[in-house]
Amino acid sequence: MFSGIIEEFATVVAIRKDRENIDFTLTCSFVNELSIDQSVAHNGVCLTVVNIVPAQGENPATYTVTAMKETLDRSNLGLLQVGDKVNVERSMLMNGRLDGHIVQGHVDQTATCIAMEDADGSTYFTFQYPFDAEMAHHGYFTVDKGSVTVNGVSLTVCRPTSDTFQVAIIPYTFEHTNFCDIRVGTVVNIEFDIIGKYIARLQQF
């Protein structure tokens, strides 16, 4: 389980395809604190660490995670290239504050940035996703002032429609996550609020 509060972004240093899976090798400041089998969210996708390589000379320490076909089909991970920045968050400690919201690391689908608007210091991003009435019936939608996860970042929704929503990004978040690389046309991962899904499910009984 995660909170949607990004620790930093990791950099992709290698990509290897293994049949229907893709192995991503990345580097970040806390590689030496990781362990095999640990869960780390990458752009909001919970992935398991499968290999760690210590720093060697000028080569930084790296770790590797594997994304299977289902994950690649539902997320933007398959679009990653060497050198890309990926938002990363280690699993939540149970003895701390929940600063964001409950994030499972189970990305529901992707969305596309369709607009960016200056907000006198902050930036409004508008995202659009394919509307599916059946999915919406099961809680896959956004509500005004509700929570949504975009590339692993816990955010508050404003101005939602049936297939779009807007979020406001403060300068700190812009500078310390890969929102700094998002432009109109960029594909992002989204995870809808799990509480909304449970409520929608309960209403079916």
N, C-alpha and C positions, 0 to 999 in steps of 0.2 A: 504494500500500500504506500501511496505517495501523497504529498500535499500540494504539488504544483508550484512549489517555490524552487526555482532553478538554482543550483549551486554555481554553475558556470557552464561554458560550452566546451565540449571536447572537439578535437580536430580529427577528421578521418585521414588516416595515413595509408591505408591499404584496403582493397576490396577484392574478395575472392569468391567466385561462384562455385558452389558444390551441388551439382544437379539442380534441384528446385530451391535450394537454400542459398543464402548469401552470408559469408563471414565478413564482418566489418572489424577492422583493427583501428583503434583510436588512441589518442594520447590526451591526457589532462593532468591537472596538478595532483590529483589524489590516487593515481594508479597504484602507488605503493601501499595504499590503505585497503585496496580491494582484495578479495579472495575468490578462488574458483567457486562457482555455483551461486555467487552473490547476484542479487537482482539490482539492475540499474535502469532507470527510465531514459530512453533516448528519443528526443522529440515527442515525449509522452508515451512511448512504447516500452513496456517492461521486457527487458532482455536479460539473459543469464550470461555472466562472465564465464567463458570456457577456456581462456588461456591468458597468461600474464607473462610479459617479457621484461625483465629489469633493464634499466638504462645501461647502454654499452657505449663508452666513449662519448661522442657527440650525439648519438642516437638516444632519444628520450625513451623512458619506460612506456610500454604500450599494453593494451588489453584487447581481447577479441570477444565479440559476441556474435551469435548466429540468429538470423531471421529466417523463419520458414515461409513457405509460399503464402499461407493464409495471412500472415503478418504483412508480407510484401504487397499483397492484393488490397489490403485495407488501409495502408499507410503510404507515406511519401518516402519511406526508407529506400525503396528501389530506385529512386531518382538521385540518391546521393552520389557524389563524386569525390575523389581524393582531394583533400583541401577544404571540403565543406565543414562548416561549423554545426555542431549538433548540441541542442540543449540537453544537459544531463542532471539527474537527481538520483541520489541513492535512496533506498527505502527509508520510510519514516521511522524515527525512534519513538517508542511508545511512552517515553518519560518526558516528552517535550510538548510545546504548544503546537496546535494545528493552525499554522499561519495562513494557509490557503484554504482548500476544501478537500474532501475525500476524493482522491484520484486513484483509480485502480491500475492505470498503466495499460488498459485494454482499449486501444484506439478503435473508435466506431467506424470512422470513414475519413475521407479527406475533404477539404474545402479549398476554394481558390480565392485569393485576395482580388477584389474587384474595384477597390477604391482606397485611397489614403488621403486624409484631410488634416491639415495643420490645426491644432487646437491651442494656439498661443503658448507653445512650450511642449505640450504633449502632442500625440498623434492619434487620430481615429483611424482604425483599420476596419474595413467592411469585408466580410467573407461570405461567399455563397457556396452552398452545397446542394447536391441533387435531392429534391423533395420526394419522399416516398410516404404515401398516406399510411401504409401498414406499419412502417417503422415509427412514424409519428404517433400512431395509436399505442405503440409500446414504449413511449417516453423518449424517443429520439428527436428532441426538439429543444429550442432555447426559449427562455422567458425573460422578460425585462427584470433587471437586477438579480437574475439568477447567475449560476456559475457555469463556466465552460472551460475546457482545457484546450489550448491551442499550442501545438508543438511542445506539450508538456507544461505550459505556463498556466497557472490558475488565474482566471480573469472573470470580471463581472460583465454580464451582457447588457447592452443597451440597444434600443431600436430594433428588436427582433421582428422578422417576418416569417412566413412559412418556410423560406429557404435561404434567408440571410440573417446575419447578426453583425453588430458592431462592437468593438472593444476600444477602450482608450488606453494607450501605452504611455506611461510616464518616462522621462528621459533615462532614469536609472535602469528600468526594465529594457528599454530600447538598446542601451549600451552594453548590458551584461547578458543578453540572450541573443539568439539569432534573429530576433525581430529586426535587428539592424540590417539584415540581408533581405528582408521581405520586400517585394515590390508588387505592383499590380501584375497579376498572372502567376505569382508564386503559389505553389500547392503546399498546404499545411495539413497536419494531423489534428483531428478534433475528437475529444471524448466528451459526450454529453453527461450531465450530472446524474450520478447513480441514484440519488434520492428520487428524482423525477421518474426514473425507470421503475423503481419499486412502487411508487404511488400509482403509476399507470397500470402496472400489473395487478395491484390490489383491486382496482376499479373494475377489472374484468370478471371478478368473482361475484 
